[in-house]
Amino acid sequence: MKAQDYFIGFLLLLIAKSMAMLILSYTEADFFGGGNDSYYYDGFARGYYDVAVNSWPIILRALHDISLYSRDGVSFVLKLLAFLAIPLWVGALCRVKESPIRRRVFWAGVLVVSAYPTINFLATDIYRDVFMIAVWIGGLFVFKTLSEKPPFKKKILLLILGLCISIALFTLRDYLGFAYFVALIFAGFYSYRKLKLIPSLFMVVGGLYILYLLGFLDPILAYREGFDEMGGGATLGIEFASAASFLPDFFRSAAAQLFGLHFVNPASVLVFLVETVPFLALLIYVILNKEFSNKFVDYLIVFFVAYACVWLLGNDNLGTAVRLRTFNYLAVLVAFFVIYQNKRIAVLAGYKPQKRIRFRLWPTSVLAARS
């Protein structure tokens, strides 16, 4: 496939999504019923509520106070972010400057994100998730620029900008901002390429277990208990009730929520097929080809682990998990494309891997060299 083919695919997806949204707006279809977050956000913006659970309703009320708010207007802006800006930004993150296939990779990344069902689903109303993804992607550009070893003064400015982004994310979703901050500060001391995977996983899980024994995870687990009151088939019922069950419960939570291995209805099966299966394929590639990672991938991996550890402990609802893991899935997507291009560059330079691992993103082998 050429870059033009991906571009055409992106345009077709854009037209299809726009037509679907237009039809839904005329039919006044409501996917979510009357109890979803968007009704609360709209009510807060209009002054019907006074308790803000995060900074998103505060932003909406600020827009209302200066006569720039309408539910349809904000929803339209979020659709532009989800349909246009976010795919293009992720495509830009996927590019490697030295790659001979960077244009194809850019449009391939754009196409994949454009087809991401959850992001499109969340753009149907004034949910905070699309806005959070946009802010977080801005933070990934900070990571990418830091990974290119900028001059000292520019690095300081980037760190300050990254700190501001982490604070903004923290006000939107506290553990998202926390995970971004952890990656910003500690990824510089970590090398995904050099450190072995299994010992690293043992260190992470062992560290969580020690924190559990010391009681530092109690606030997160107390928040998780709120999902028990929701009930329904989407609630897992994992309790982290004892030290003996902590590790099995954590692996169960990861299997069900991050890897989608818990099926309660046909929708959960569909989401597994269209979102989780591609994610698993990309994750396996990232693991098998870790020798081609770089410092940008280090940032992505540290964020992935820090963010997943918190929400896997604090969330017990499968529907919420689909939204929360979007950041993990996008981080792996970007890491895949970066590693894919680095491997391609190495092969063109004469590198000959012992094992020929193939991954067909288009009708050309990963290892096939082009002049």
C-alpha positions, -999 to +999 in steps of 0.1 A: +000+000+000+011+035-008+007+066+014-021+077-010-041+045-003-040+052+034-051+088+028-080+077+007-090+052+034-089+080+060-111+102+039-136+074+034-137+068+071-141+105+078-171+107+054-187+075+069-184+088+104-197+122+095-227+107+078-234+084+107-232+114+132-255+134+109-281+107+108-280+102+145-284+139+152-316+139+131-330+108+146-321+120+181-308+086+189-294+083+225-268+055+231-264+062+267-298+068+283-304+095+308-278+088+334-245+093+316-219+119+325-227+143+297-260+153+313-241+161+345-215+181+326-242+200+307-261+207+339-230+220+357-221+243+328-256+258+330-254+262+368-277+234+379-250+217+399-223+231+421-200+201+429-173+196+403-158+161+402-130+171+378-119+202+358-139+194+327-173+208+340-154+238+353-140+244+318-175+241+304-190+266+329-162+290+321-172+288+284-209+293+295-200+324+315-185+341+285-214+330+262-193+304+243-210+273+255-236+251+239-239+213+243-241+209+205-212+233+199-188+216+224-198+182+210-190+194+175-155+206+186-149+172+203-159+155+170-134+176+151-107+165+177-117+128+175-122+127+137-094+150+125-069+163+150-062+132+172-056+108+142-033+134+125-014+140+158-010+103+165+002+099+129+028+126+135+040+109+167+045+076+148+069+090+123+107+085+126+127+112+108+152+088+093+126+063+081+122+058+044+086+048+049+076+077+073+049+090+050+032+056+048+036+051+086+020+086+092-011+077+072-013+042+085-013+056+120-040+081+110-061+054+095-058+031+126-068+058+150-096+070+128-111+035+129-107+032+167-143+026+178-141+038+214-127+072+205-155+077+179-181+065+204-169+091+230-172+119+205-210+115+203-215+139+233-196+162+257-176+135+275-142+146+289-123+116+274-117+131+239-104+163+255-082+143+278-068+123+249-060+155+231-041+170+261-023+137+267-011+135+230+003+170+235+022+156+264+035+128+241+050+154+218+069+166+249+082+131+254+092+127+218+111+160+218+128+152+251+139+118+236+158+137+208+182+151+234+175+188+230+198+216+243+198+221+280+177+253+280+151+237+257+150+206+278+142+227+309+114+244+291+101+210+279+102+197+314+082+227+327+057+223+299+055+186+307+049+194+343+020+217+334+005+190+312+007+165+340-011+190+363-038+195+337-042+158+332-043+153+370-073+178+373-091+158+345-082+123+358-058+122+387-041+088+380-037+098+343-018+129+354+002+108+379+013+083+353+023+110+329+044+127+357+060+093+366+070+089+329+083+125+326+105+121+357+117+085+357+118+074+320+151+091+316+166+065+339+150+035+322+158+016+291+132-008+277+158-021+252+184-030+278+164-043+307+149-078+305+111-081+304+104-108+329+126-094+357+111-060+351+076-074+354+085-092+387+099-059+400+066-040+392+043-067+405+065-072+436+066-034+442+028-033+441+025-062+465+048-045+490+028-012+487-004-033+493+011-048+524+021-014+537-013+000+531-004+026+505-029+012+480-059+014+504-072+047+489-072+032+454-089+000+466-115+019+486-124+037+454-128+004+437-153-007+462-178+018+448-182-004+417-198-031+439-228-008+444-233-006+407-238-043+403-247-056+368-229-079+345-202-053+337-188-054+373-161-080+378-164-083+416-126-085+422-120-073+457-083-075+466-095-087+500-063-103+513-026-105+508-029-141+497-054-131+469-037-099+458-015-112+430-042-136+415-067-107+417-043-083+400-037-108+371-074-114+369-081-077+367-054-073+340-067-102+319-103-090+321-099-053+317-066-046+298-067-077+276-105-080+274-107-116+284-141-114+301-172-117+279-206-107+294-225-099+262-220-098+224-208-062+226-178-073+248-169-099+222-171-074+194-149-049+213-124-077+220-122-085+183-119-050+169-098-034+196-081-059+219-069-084+193-051-057+172-036-043+205-023-078+214-007-082+180+010-049+183+021-055+219+036-089+210+056-072+182+068-045+206+080-072+230+097-094+204+115-064+188+124-045+219+160-042+207+149-016+182+132+007+207+145+041+216+142+067+243+108+078+231+096+042+235+110+042+270+087+071+279+057+053+264+065+020+283+069+038+317+036+056+312+019+024+300+030+005+332+023+033+357-011+041+343-022+005+339-012-004+374-033+023+390-065+019+370-063-019+371-064-016+409-090+012+410-115+001+384-138-029+385-162-021+356-157-034+321-175-005+304-152+020+321-122-002+314-128+002+276-124+040+280-095+038+305-074+015+284-075+037+253-044+055+266-026+022+269-036+010+235-026+043+218+008+042+236+014+007+223+003+018+188+029+046+187+056+023+202+049-003+175+053+021+146+085+036+161+100+001+166+088-010+132+106+018+114+137+015+135+139-022+126+134-013+089+162+012+091+185-014+107+177-040+081+184-015+053+217-008+070+227-044+068+213-058+101+204-095+098+182-108+126+186-144+137+149-150+137+128-137+108+098-122+126+073-110+100+045-085+104+024-075+074+011-040+078+008-038+040+016-063+013+054-060+019+074-079+044+088-060+073+122-074+064+120-067+027+144-040+017+135-014-008+158+008-027 
